[in-house]
């Protein structure tokens, strides 16, 4: 995802087409699924605390770390909803566990 592509003499980051597995608890580059918008750029993210996941991380830290590593998840206790920065269309959501 970090390999740049040269288009019309400009450096543009490679973009994921709102694939659920590519979403993280922070903004990622995506293409808006709204056919009237088609915005390409970072997503607008609203995060919320996943209390159950935080409790599990606190009391079972090693097991929580292993589970998140196997699932290739971020080591964070928060879920995130991704929306288009331009039109507000929902792109997807990220759940920690």
Secondary structure by P-SEA (a helix, b strand, c coil): ccbbbbccccccccccccccccccccbbbbbbcccccccccbbbbbbbbaaaaaaaaacaaaaaaaaaaaacccccccccccccccccccccccccc
